Amino acid sequence: MAEEQYQLSQEQIDFFMENGWIKLENCFSREQAAELQETLWTRLGMDPNDMSTWHTERTNMPWFKSFSISTLAPKAWGGICSLLGGAARVNPTASTWKDGFIVNLGTPAGHNTVIKPQSLKGWHVDGDFFVHYLDSPEQALLVIPLWTDIVAGGGGTMICPRAIDVVARHLYAHPEGVSPRMSPRGENPQFVQEEFGLRWFNEVAAGMPDEAFVEATGVVGDVYLLHPLMLHSASNNQLRRVRVITNPPVSIKEPFCFDREDGDYSVVERKTMRAVGKERLAGWRISEERRGIVPARVRIQEEMKRKEAERLKKLGVDVQVAPVAPVA
């Protein structure tokens, strides 16, 4: 019902086709957001009212709870289905959101300091857990729910819509697959991520003009839906206002298809082909097998999760410490 009730309008689809992103407003309530963040500061081991305890600028928290998108945020679910060709194409096991919050508190050194997007060093495309191809199904959309209000300069995610074309054409030229850091298989056969870092992405962003960037601002309950090849980065929280988001991936059951006989392409597929500069990618196929990657963050988050669980137990909150999955 949510899929039908909250279908995107043609105007919204046209905007996505032009820009590679769309913001949906009022997808969940402040009450829902507050309930899910009830133990946030205990888990962080910080005091929301004492900045001296804010020992970490950005924290990618592990998760304990998951919940259905269609139940919590049916409007967002309708938008997701509209962009991916309907719920029948979406992987039901990857259609949940989790309480693995991403918290940006800024730093004393960065307070009231403007850092231009081109100078940020965290540019990347999501999906550190698989070898990337143009048609990869593992990351079919990048989703950003806002769990706190975010104003300009408040650490909102910075995105670079123009870079979708650059990333798409790079993947089109490498059907053998590239690492999550975009190094081709021939240059990095073991898909080592740390060695290459974010250099490729940061160089792309550094060459973009000021007007190529958008800061993801909004209020609690807003949800950004972005093309899976959207280049993005955390930004400097110069205001030091608490910023909380999540980045839940959405996957699809089958790889994207850019050569459909019936022409029934999803909006994301059409946007990808436009980014490559073609109306149909007849004959394009991946040339090597798909494979997963266990990212370094999994080991880091396992330890974070153990420590968070210990702090929660002191409050009488008993939680199960299940292993952190690569796609969390």
C-alpha positions in Angstrom: 0.0 0.0 0.0 2.8 2.4 0.8 4.4 1.8 -2.6 1.1 2.8 -4.3 0.2 5.6 -2.0 3.6 7.4 -2.1 4.6 7.0 -5.7 6.9 9.8 -6.8 5.3 12.4 -9.1 6.7 12.9 -12.6 8.1 16.2 -11.5 10.1 14.4 -8.7 11.3 11.8 -11.2 12.4 14.5 -13.6 14.3 16.2 -10.8 16.1 12.9 -10.0 16.9 12.3 -13.6 18.5 15.8 -13.8 20.2 15.8 -10.4 20.6 12.3 -9.2 18.9 13.0 -5.9 15.7 14.0 -4.3 14.6 15.0 -0.8 11.3 13.7 0.7 10.0 15.6 3.6 8.2 14.4 6.8 8.8 10.7 6.3 8.8 10.0 10.1 8.1 12.0 13.2 10.2 13.7 15.8 8.7 11.3 18.4 9.9 8.3 16.4 13.3 9.8 16.0 13.6 10.6 19.7 12.6 7.1 20.7 15.2 5.5 18.5 17.9 7.9 19.9 16.9 7.4 23.5 20.2 5.7 24.4 22.4 7.5 21.9 24.6 9.4 24.3 25.0 6.4 26.6 26.2 4.4 23.7 28.6 7.2 22.7 29.9 7.6 26.2 29.4 11.3 26.0 27.3 14.0 27.6 25.1 16.0 25.2 25.3 19.0 27.5 29.1 19.0 28.0 31.2 19.6 24.8 34.4 18.7 26.7 33.2 15.1 26.6 32.8 15.1 22.8 36.0 13.3 22.2 35.3 12.2 18.6 34.4 14.4 15.7 32.4 11.7 13.7 31.2 8.4 14.9 29.8 5.6 12.7 28.0 3.6 15.3 27.3 -0.1 15.1 23.6 -1.2 15.2 21.5 -3.1 17.7 18.0 -2.7 16.3 16.5 -2.9 12.8 13.1 -1.9 11.6 11.1 -2.0 8.4 11.2 1.0 6.1 7.7 0.5 4.9 6.4 0.6 8.5 8.5 3.4 10.0 8.7 5.6 6.9 6.2 4.5 4.3 6.7 7.7 2.3 10.4 6.9 1.9 9.6 3.4 1.0 7.3 4.6 -1.7 10.0 6.8 -3.1 12.5 4.0 -3.0 10.2 1.7 -4.9 9.4 4.4 -7.5 13.2 4.8 -8.3 14.0 1.1 -8.4 11.2 -0.2 -10.6 8.8 -1.4 -7.9 9.0 -3.4 -4.7 9.2 -6.6 -6.6 12.7 -5.7 -7.7 13.9 -4.6 -4.2 15.7 -7.2 -2.0 13.5 -7.7 1.0 16.4 -8.7 3.2 18.0 -5.3 2.6 14.9 -3.2 3.1 15.4 -2.2 6.7 16.9 0.7 8.6 19.0 0.3 11.7 20.1 2.3 14.7 23.7 2.5 13.5 23.7 6.3 13.7 26.4 8.5 12.2 27.1 11.4 14.5 29.0 14.5 13.5 29.8 16.8 16.5 32.6 18.9 14.9 35.8 19.8 16.6 37.1 22.8 18.6 39.6 23.5 15.8 36.9 23.4 13.2 34.4 25.6 15.1 33.3 28.6 12.9 35.8 27.5 10.2 34.5 27.2 6.6 36.1 24.3 4.7 35.2 24.4 1.0 33.8 21.1 -0.5 36.8 20.8 -2.8 39.1 20.6 0.2 37.3 17.9 2.1 39.2 14.6 2.3 36.4 12.2 2.9 34.9 11.9 -0.6 33.7 8.4 -1.6 31.0 6.3 -3.1 29.3 3.9 -0.7 29.7 0.1 -0.8 32.9 -0.9 0.9 31.7 -4.5 1.1 31.8 -5.6 -2.6 33.6 -5.3 -5.9 32.0 -2.5 -7.9 30.5 -2.8 -11.4 28.2 -0.5 -13.2 25.3 -2.8 -12.6 26.1 -3.8 -9.0 22.9 -4.7 -7.1 24.4 -4.5 -3.6 24.0 -0.7 -3.4 21.0 0.3 -5.4 20.4 3.6 -3.7 22.1 5.8 -1.1 19.6 6.8 1.5 20.1 9.5 4.1 17.4 9.9 6.8 17.8 13.0 9.0 17.5 12.1 12.7 18.3 15.7 13.8 17.7 19.1 12.2 20.6 20.0 10.0 21.2 23.6 8.8 23.9 24.9 6.5 27.3 24.7 8.1 25.9 22.1 10.6 27.8 19.1 9.3 25.3 17.9 6.7 26.5 15.4 4.1 28.0 17.1 1.1 27.1 15.6 -2.3 28.5 16.2 -5.8 25.8 15.3 -8.4 28.0 16.2 -11.3 30.4 13.4 -10.3 27.9 10.7 -11.1 28.9 10.9 -14.7 32.6 10.5 -13.8 32.0 7.5 -11.6 29.6 5.9 -14.1 31.9 6.2 -17.0 34.8 4.8 -15.0 32.7 1.7 -14.2 31.5 1.4 -17.7 35.2 1.4 -18.9 36.0 -1.4 -16.4 33.6 -4.3 -16.7 36.2 -6.5 -15.0 35.3 -4.6 -11.8 37.0 -2.1 -9.5 37.6 -1.9 -5.8 35.4 0.2 -3.5 38.1 2.9 -3.9 37.8 2.7 -7.7 41.1 1.0 -8.5 40.7 -1.4 -11.5 41.2 -5.1 -10.9 44.4 -5.2 -12.8 46.0 -2.5 -10.6 44.6 -3.9 -7.4 43.8 -7.6 -7.8 43.3 -8.2 -4.1 41.0 -5.2 -3.8 43.1 -3.7 -1.0 41.3 -0.5 0.2 43.7 1.1 2.6 46.6 1.3 0.1 44.6 3.4 -2.3 42.6 5.4 0.2 40.2 8.0 -1.1 42.6 9.6 -3.5 40.6 8.9 -6.6 37.4 10.4 -5.2 39.1 13.4 -3.6 40.8 14.3 -6.9 37.5 14.2 -8.7 35.9 16.5 -6.1 38.8 18.9 -6.1 38.3 19.6 -9.8 34.7 20.5 -9.5 33.4 24.1 -9.4 31.6 25.5 -6.3 28.2 25.1 -7.9 28.7 21.4 -8.3 28.1 20.7 -4.6 24.9 20.4 -2.5 24.8 20.2 1.3 22.1 17.8 2.6 20.2 20.0 5.0 16.7 19.6 6.4 14.7 18.8 9.5 14.0 15.6 11.4 12.0 13.2 9.2 13.4 14.3 5.9 15.0 11.6 3.8 17.4 12.0 0.9 17.3 9.4 -1.9 20.5 9.5 -4.0 21.8 7.6 -7.0 24.1 4.8 -5.9 27.1 6.4 -7.6 26.7 9.7 -5.8 30.0 11.1 -4.6 29.6 12.4 -1.1 31.5 13.3 2.0 31.0 14.3 5.6 31.4 18.1 6.0 32.9 20.2 8.7 30.3 20.8 11.5 31.4 24.4 12.0 28.4 25.2 14.1 29.0 22.2 16.4 25.3 21.5 16.5 24.6 17.8 17.0 24.1 16.1 13.6 22.7 12.6 13.4 22.0 10.6 10.2 22.1 7.1 9.0 23.2 5.8 5.6 21.1 2.6 5.1 21.8 0.8 1.8 19.1 -0.6 -0.4 19.9 -3.5 -2.6 17.9 -5.1 -5.4 17.3 -8.8 -6.2 19.0 -8.8 -9.6 21.8 -6.6 -11.0 20.7 -3.4 -12.8 20.0 -4.1 -16.5 20.9 -1.6 -19.2 19.7 -3.7 -22.1 16.0 -4.5 -21.6 14.1 -5.7 -24.6 10.8 -4.3 -23.2 12.4 -1.0 -22.3 11.1 -1.3 -18.7 14.0 0.5 -17.1 13.9 1.8 -13.6 14.6 5.5 -12.9 18.0 4.6 -11.5 18.9 2.6 -14.6 17.8 5.4 -16.9 19.9 7.9 -14.9 22.9 5.6 -15.0 22.7 5.3 -18.8 22.3 9.0 -19.2 25.4 9.5 -17.0 27.3 7.2 -19.4 26.0 9.1 -22.3 23.9 6.4 -23.9 20.2 5.5 -24.2 20.9 1.8 -24.0 24.0 -0.2 -23.2 23.5 -3.1 -25.7 26.1 -5.8 -25.2 27.7 -4.4 -22.0 28.3 -7.2 -19.5 30.6 -7.7 -16.5 33.6 -9.8 -17.4 34.7 -11.1 -14.0 32.7 -12.7 -11.2 31.1 -10.7 -8.4 32.6 -11.0 -5.0 32.2 -9.6 -1.6 34.8 -7.8 0.6 35.1 -7.7 4.4 35.8 -4.1 5.1 38.1 -2.9 7.9 35.2 -1.0 9.6 33.6 -4.4 10.5 36.5 -5.1 12.9 36.3 -1.6 14.3 32.6 -1.7 14.8 32.7 -5.1 16.5 34.8 -3.5 19.3 32.6 -0.4 19.4 29.5 -2.6 19.7 31.0 -4.5 22.7 31.8 -1.2 24.5 28.4 0.2 23.8 26.7 -2.9 25.1 28.7 -2.6 28.4 27.5 1.0 28.8 23.9 0.1 28.1 24.0 -2.8 30.6 25.0 -0.3 33.4 21.6 1.4 32.7 19.9 -2.0 32.9 19.4 -2.3 29.1 20.3 -5.8 28.1 21.2 -6.1 24.4 22.4 -8.9 22.2 25.8 -8.4 20.7 25.4 -10.1 17.3 28.3 -9.9 14.8 28.4 -6.7 12.7 27.6 -7.7 9.1 29.5 -6.0 6.3 26.3 -4.4 4.9 25.2 -2.9 8.3 
